[in-house]
Amino acid sequence: MLAAGPAPDARMFTGPRGGRISTAILRDATHWDDVVTELGYKHPRRHDLRHTGFTRLADAGVQVHVLRKIAGHGSLTTTQRYLHPDVHKITAAGAALSAHLSVLRAPRSLPSPIVVAR
């Protein structure tokens, strides 16, 4: 259930009795143990999904200061620890920088001298 109101400490989701969602409630509601067993992962944590979610939001262009607010972190440094760009994003960033620098290094022609007729 979505929390109503702009209160900064309002919960987006609440447990069955209106309070905090406990780990046990989340595990049971999502059938976490069954899903993990079926997928064959070794020791994934629900918190890993939080990292994945914030990485995907960042990849979609959400600014890090907005992610910090969503995550409820006190500092950008903490939020940045949640972001795990893949090799394609890193390669694309390098290519973008190279393209930018090649434009800056391109020879520029000097303006033509101004000829004043008398």
KELOSE-712031 format. One record per residue (C-alpha): residue in three letters; x, y, z; chain; residue number from 1. Coordinates in steps of 0.2 Angstrom, whole numbers. Layout:
N
    aa      c1      c2      c3   ch     i
   ALA       X       Y       Z    A   NUM
...
//
This chain:
118
    aa      c1      c2      c3   ch     i
   MET       0       0       0    A     1
   LEU       7      17      -4    A     2
   ALA       9      29      10    A     3
   ALA      -1      45       9    A     4
   GLY       7      62      12    A     5
   PRO      24      71       9    A     6
   ALA      31      65      26    A     7
   PRO      50      61      23    A     8
   ASP      48      46      34    A     9
   ALA      32      39      27    A    10
   ARG      34      21      21    A    11
   MET      30      17       3    A    12
   PHE      24       0       8    A    13
   THR      18      -7      25    A    14
   GLY      16     -24      33    A    15
   PRO      -1     -32      35    A    16
   ARG      -4     -23      52    A    17
   GLY       2      -6      45    A    18
   GLY      19      -6      52    A    19
   ARG      37     -10      45    A    20
   ILE      38     -25      34    A    21
   SER      49     -38      42    A    22
   THR      62     -49      34    A    23
   ALA      51     -64      38    A    24
   ILE      35     -56      30    A    25
   LEU      45     -52      14    A    26
   ARG      52     -69      13    A    27
   ASP      36     -78      15    A    28
   ALA      26     -66       4    A    29
   THR      39     -68     -11    A    30
   HIS      42     -86      -8    A    31
   TRP      60     -81      -8    A    32
   ASP      67     -98      -3    A    33
   ASP      58    -107     -16    A    34
   VAL      63     -94     -30    A    35
   VAL      81     -95     -25    A    36
   THR      81    -114     -25    A    37
   GLU      73    -115     -42    A    38
   LEU      85    -102     -50    A    39
   GLY     100    -111     -43    A    40
   TYR     108     -95     -36    A    41
   LYS     121     -97     -22    A    42
   HIS     117     -86      -7    A    43
   PRO     108     -71     -15    A    44
   ARG     101     -58      -3    A    45
   ARG      86     -48      -5    A    46
   HIS      97     -33      -2    A    47
   ASP     106     -37     -18    A    48
   LEU      89     -33     -27    A    49
   ARG      90     -15     -20    A    50
   HIS     108     -13     -27    A    51
   THR     101     -20     -44    A    52
   GLY      86      -8     -43    A    53
   PHE      96       7     -40    A    54
   THR     109       2     -54    A    55
   ARG      95       1     -66    A    56
   LEU      87      18     -61    A    57
   ALA     105      26     -63    A    58
   ASP     106      17     -80    A    59
   ALA      89      24     -85    A    60
   GLY      96      42     -81    A    61
   VAL      90      45     -64    A    62
   GLN     102      57     -56    A    63
   VAL     112      51     -41    A    64
   HIS     106      65     -29    A    65
   VAL      88      59     -33    A    66
   LEU      93      41     -30    A    67
   ARG     100      46     -13    A    68
   LYS      83      53      -8    A    69
   ILE      74      38     -14    A    70
   ALA      86      26      -5    A    71
   GLY      85      37      11    A    72
   HIS     104      38      12    A    73
   GLY     112      52      21    A    74
   SER     126      54       9    A    75
   LEU     130      52     -10    A    76
   THR     145      41      -6    A    77
   THR     133      28       2    A    78
   THR     122      29     -14    A    79
   GLN     136      27     -25    A    80
   ARG     141      11     -17    A    81
   TYR     124       4     -23    A    82
   LEU     128       8     -41    A    83
   HIS     137      -6     -52    A    84
   PRO     138      -1     -70    A    85
   ASP     141     -15     -82    A    86
   VAL     156     -16     -94    A    87
   HIS     145      -9    -108    A    88
   LYS     141       7     -99    A    89
   ILE     159       9     -94    A    90
   THR     165       6    -112    A    91
   ALA     151      18    -118    A    92
   ALA     158      32    -106    A    93
   GLY     175      29    -113    A    94
   ALA     170      31    -131    A    95
   ALA     160      47    -127    A    96
   LEU     175      55    -119    A    97
   SER     186      50    -133    A    98
   ALA     174      57    -146    A    99
   HIS     173      73    -135    A   100
   LEU     191      75    -134    A   101
   SER     194      72    -153    A   102
   VAL     182      87    -156    A   103
   LEU     192      97    -144    A   104
   ARG     209      92    -153    A   105
   ALA     203      95    -171    A   106
   PRO     213     108    -180    A   107
   ARG     204     124    -181    A   108
   SER     205     136    -195    A   109
   LEU     210     154    -192    A   110
   PRO     197     167    -197    A   111
   SER     201     175    -213    A   112
   PRO     210     192    -212    A   113
   ILE     198     207    -213    A   114
   VAL     203     218    -228    A   115
   VAL     197     236    -227    A   116
   ALA     195     244    -244    A   117
   ARG     199     262    -246    A   118
//
